[in-house]
Amino acid sequence: MHDVVTVGEALVLLAANESGPLDSVRSYTSYTAGAETNVAVGLSRLGLRVGWASRLGEDDNGRYLREAFVREGIDCSQVAMVSGENTAYMYKGRVDDGSDPPIQYHRQHSAASRMGPQDLDLTWLMRARHLHVTGVFPALSAQTLATVKAAMMAMRSHRKTISFDPNLRPVLWPQASHMVATLNALATLADWVLPGLEEGRLLTGQDTPEDIAAFYRDGGASVVVVKLGAEGGYFDGPQGRGYMAASAVAQVVDTVGAGDAFAVGVISGLLENLALKQAVKRATWMGARAVQVRGDTEGLPTRAELEAANL
């Protein structure tokens, strides 16, 4: 039924149209946001069949998000619209020097944060080839952590592949030690692990991309790709290991969403049976596109654009 399914929270992104502190901004543009749905959008634009499971409030923000993802071709049949609960949203400041923009989240007690394993349709899940999850959704509540574990265990029991992007949000965790232990435990359930370099250093205690990759390979992952930002990526898998240089960027506009775009490249490439090195080359190109636009998904390419780039 699907090539990829994902489970996680979506947010309405209100991106500032003018620079300066968020409390001084008077004009915003609405976009969709959320680590898991960013990846879902990217994969759907490439023609993969994608499904998303979650909960949204039956409110204006929830309807905006659901309609946006349906327009992207994503199956939202497993997204519950819940009356009396709220949909998460966030503000993002505008920067013009390539630095990380200020972000303010409003997601506490959101509808998605109350999603539990009982909300998963395992029959729907099992019809997919692949599951993608991140470390953001498990951080929201005990229920969402249990949901991610249940989805991963179900897919693993049916020998489906799983990708996991730690996507650290330390502010969402009560303790750093709990975050590290929980996310590393989830990584042992995944086939493909996609940490950033600084994330990998914090989670593994290792310093180099090689040692970070070895940590997760030793934990059971068949493929590890370490995102290196402006330096590209490092990959380690059954076909070998090595570095891939970053793609050229004319001007960095906004770095948010670049890691999700990178994940789209790796996941789509591996599902299409590209060599790991080629999948990472695709990933670095997608990451470079993502940092040159303001929205989280505006830089994600169509299949035609991907083919025009010979990727």
C-alpha positions, 0 to 999 in steps of 0.5 A, spaced: 500 500 500 505 504 501 512 505 500 514 509 506 509 510 513 511 515 518 508 517 525 509 524 528 507 531 530 506 536 525 506 543 526 504 550 523 510 554 522 509 561 522 515 564 519 517 572 520 517 576 514 522 581 517 528 580 521 529 582 528 526 579 535 520 575 534 516 580 539 517 585 534 515 582 528 508 583 525 508 579 519 508 572 518 507 567 512 504 560 514 508 553 512 507 546 514 513 543 519 515 537 523 521 533 522 517 526 520 512 530 515 518 534 512 520 527 510 513 525 508 513 531 503 519 530 500 518 522 499 511 524 496 514 529 491 519 524 488 513 519 487 513 514 493 507 512 496 507 515 503 502 515 509 502 519 515 499 517 522 498 522 527 493 526 531 491 533 530 486 538 533 479 539 530 481 546 529 483 551 524 491 549 524 489 542 524 485 543 518 490 547 514 495 542 516 491 536 513 489 539 507 496 541 505 499 534 506 493 531 502 495 536 497 502 533 497 499 526 496 500 523 503 495 518 505 492 522 512 487 516 513 490 515 519 490 522 522 485 523 527 482 530 528 480 531 535 475 535 537 477 540 543 484 538 543 489 543 540 494 543 534 501 545 535 504 551 532 511 555 532 514 561 530 521 562 526 525 568 526 528 571 520 535 571 519 539 574 513 546 571 515 545 564 514 545 563 522 540 559 525 534 563 526 530 563 533 524 559 534 519 559 539 514 552 540 507 552 542 506 544 542 505 542 550 499 538 551 497 538 543 493 533 540 499 529 537 502 529 544 497 524 547 497 519 541 498 512 544 499 505 541 492 504 541 491 509 536 496 505 531 492 501 526 497 495 525 494 492 519 495 499 515 502 500 518 504 493 516 502 494 509 508 499 508 515 497 505 518 502 510 517 506 517 521 512 518 521 515 525 525 521 529 527 522 536 522 528 536 516 525 537 518 520 542 520 526 546 513 529 547 510 524 552 510 517 555 505 516 550 508 518 544 515 514 546 510 508 547 507 509 540 514 510 536 516 503 540 510 499 538 511 502 531 518 500 530 517 493 534 511 491 529 515 493 523 521 489 525 517 483 527 515 483 520 522 484 517 520 491 514 526 496 514 526 502 519 530 509 518 531 513 525 533 520 525 535 522 532 533 529 531 535 532 538 531 536 541 534 537 548 529 542 551 523 536 550 527 531 555 527 532 562 534 529 563 540 529 558 541 522 560 534 520 559 534 522 552 541 519 550 539 512 553 532 512 550 534 515 543 540 510 543 535 504 545 530 506 539 536 506 534 538 499 536 531 497 533 532 501 526 536 499 520 538 505 517 541 511 523 542 518 520 545 522 526 548 529 525 555 530 527 554 533 534 548 529 535 552 523 534 557 526 539 552 527 544 549 520 544 555 516 543 561 519 546 565 518 540 568 524 536 569 522 529 564 520 524 567 513 523 567 512 531 560 514 531 558 510 525 561 504 528 557 505 535 551 504 531 553 499 526 555 495 533 548 496 535 545 493 530 544 498 524 546 496 517 547 503 514 549 509 518 550 516 515 552 521 519 550 528 517 556 533 516 552 540 514 557 544 510 562 538 510 557 533 506 556 526 509 560 520 512 557 513 510 558 506 513 554 500 510 555 493 507 557 496 501 563 500 504 564 507 508 567 513 506 565 521 505 561 525 500 562 532 499 557 537 500 553 540 494 555 547 492 550 553 496 550 560 493 547 563 499 545 560 506 538 562 507 535 558 513 538 551 515 532 549 518 529 542 515 536 541 511 537 534 516 530 532 514 531 533 506 538 529 507 534 524 510 529 524 504 535 523 499 538 517 503 531 513 504 529 514 497 535 512 494 536 506 498 529 504 497 530 505 490 536 500 490 541 505 489 548 504 492 549 507 498 554 512 496 549 515 490 544 515 496 548 520 500 550 524 494 543 525 493 542 527 500 547 532 500 544 535 494 537 535 497 540 538 503 543 544 499 537 545 496 533 546 503 538 551 506 537 556 500 529 557 502 525 559 508 520 554 509 522 547 511 519 543 505 520 549 499 526 546 497 524 539 496 525 537 489 520 533 484 522 527 481 523 531 474 528 536 478 531 530 481 532 527 474 534 533 471 540 533 476 542 526 474 541 523 481 
